[in-house]
Amino acid sequence: MTPYIADADAWQESWDRQQEAYLPDREHRFTTMLDAVDAIRDTAPPRLLDLAGGTGTISLRALRRFPDAEVTLVDLDPALLALATASLGDRAAIVSADLGKPDWPAALPHRRYDAVLTATALHWLPADRLATLYAEIRDLLRPGGLLVNADHMPDDALPELTKRLLARAEERRTARYAAGAVPSWSQWWDQAAQDPVLRPLVEQRQVIYPSGHSPEWTPPVSWHLDALTDAGFREVGTLWRGGADAAVVAVR
Ligand SMILES: C[S@@+](CC[C@H](N)C(=O)[O-])C[C@H]1O[C@@H](n2cnc3c(N)ncnc32)[C@H](O)[C@@H]1O
């Protein structure tokens, strides 16, 4: 049974602050993603899949913009799934599944989606698995449906400038941590581990993700565009760019 989390809004807010320390333009990429959904939607309520959705950031914003949307969120982290459940309630189907394994679509409540949206997550997967996942996502989309993946995806043409941009961004982040302006990734998880309701879920998480973070494998945007083309999408391109991050889009 999902535990009762009374202060879910406060946890959502601190998750957002913690993520924005890495992604100052985080909200902009979500808006761009939802603009793409708006562009392909017809008269029926859009059916959306929030992949590796964590606390439900994309689902919550999608439901604000499209209140009639049918939303499914998939993730593997028990603590983040509990927060997503607390915030989304019965407005979304919340599914625990491992995107690292090919049987994850069997856990979904639907076989077809209008859009699959994902942010700052798929770099947790190894290259060969992500390439296969792109093909699995294509199979879940209706013709004309789309995938948007926003993640760390440097521009191939700017290798040296990218290094400098990342170094400066890290300096700014370190200064914000030092000033106590935002929680760091590890501070956020330490706080969650001190919460009596979240603690047992954080302990389960430590077994699922022993290192606690992603392997930080972040190939350039061209890798994603090639992998999406190979996965059989009809249109593939870059929807949004900000510094060393991008959102790629692929239309079935
Ligand atoms: C940095 S969080 C981003 C969450 C959310 N998309 C956001 O923008 O706030 C990365 C997410 O990927 C999820 N994730 C990583 N590997 C996964 C896997 N193999 N299966 C399902 N989810 C996974 C993590 O549990 C975590 O929720």
Ligand as a Chemical Component Dictionary entry (heavy atoms), coordinates in Angstrom:
data_LIG
# 
_chem_comp.id                   LIG 
_chem_comp.type                 NON-POLYMER 
_chem_comp.pdbx_formal_charge   0 
_chem_comp.three_letter_code    LIG 
# 
loop_
_chem_comp_atom.comp_id 
_chem_comp_atom.atom_id 
_chem_comp_atom.alt_atom_id 
_chem_comp_atom.type_symbol 
_chem_comp_atom.charge 
_chem_comp_atom.model_Cartn_x 
_chem_comp_atom.model_Cartn_y 
_chem_comp_atom.model_Cartn_z 
_chem_comp_atom.pdbx_ordinal 
LIG C1  C1  C 0  16.645 12.903 -12.375 1  
LIG S1  S1  S 1  15.182 11.955 -12.253 2  
LIG C2  C2  C 0  14.079 12.831 -13.348 3  
LIG C3  C3  C 0  12.637 12.629 -12.958 4  
LIG C4  C4  C 0  11.638 13.531 -13.714 5  
LIG N1  N1  N 0  11.563 13.173 -15.110 6  
LIG C5  C5  C 0  11.990 14.983 -13.552 7  
LIG O1  O1  O 0  12.342 15.629 -14.543 8  
LIG O2  O2  O -1 11.901 15.478 -12.425 9  
LIG C6  C6  C 0  15.563 10.446 -13.164 10 
LIG C7  C7  C 0  14.468 9.400  -13.034 11 
LIG O3  O3  O 0  14.757 8.270  -13.854 12 
LIG C8  C8  C 0  14.287 7.124  -13.164 13 
LIG N2  N2  N 0  14.916 5.922  -13.712 14 
LIG C9  C9  C 0  16.240 5.683  -13.851 15 
LIG N3  N3  N 0  16.462 4.434  -14.325 16 
LIG C10 C10 C 0  15.232 3.866  -14.489 17 
LIG C11 C11 C 0  14.792 2.593  -14.934 18 
LIG N4  N4  N 0  15.681 1.642  -15.307 19 
LIG N5  N5  N 0  13.467 2.337  -14.967 20 
LIG C12 C12 C 0  12.574 3.312  -14.593 21 
LIG N6  N6  N 0  12.936 4.536  -14.158 22 
LIG C13 C13 C 0  14.237 4.813  -14.097 23 
LIG C14 C14 C 0  14.707 7.412  -11.735 24 
LIG O4  O4  O 0  14.051 6.572  -10.808 25 
LIG C15 C15 C 0  14.319 8.878  -11.601 26 
LIG O5  O5  O 0  12.997 9.040  -11.203 27 
# 
loop_
_chem_comp_bond.comp_id 
_chem_comp_bond.atom_id_1 
_chem_comp_bond.atom_id_2 
_chem_comp_bond.value_order 
_chem_comp_bond.pdbx_ordinal 
LIG C1  S1  SING 1  
LIG S1  C2  SING 2  
LIG S1  C6  SING 3  
LIG C2  C3  SING 4  
LIG C3  C4  SING 5  
LIG C4  N1  SING 6  
LIG C4  C5  SING 7  
LIG C5  O1  DOUB 8  
LIG C5  O2  SING 9  
LIG C6  C7  SING 10 
LIG C7  O3  SING 11 
LIG C7  C15 SING 12 
LIG O3  C8  SING 13 
LIG C8  N2  SING 14 
LIG C8  C14 SING 15 
LIG N2  C9  SING 16 
LIG N2  C13 SING 17 
LIG C9  N3  DOUB 18 
LIG N3  C10 SING 19 
LIG C10 C11 SING 20 
LIG C10 C13 DOUB 21 
LIG C11 N4  SING 22 
LIG C11 N5  DOUB 23 
LIG N5  C12 SING 24 
LIG C12 N6  DOUB 25 
LIG N6  C13 SING 26 
LIG C14 O4  SING 27 
LIG C14 C15 SING 28 
LIG C15 O5  SING 29 
# 
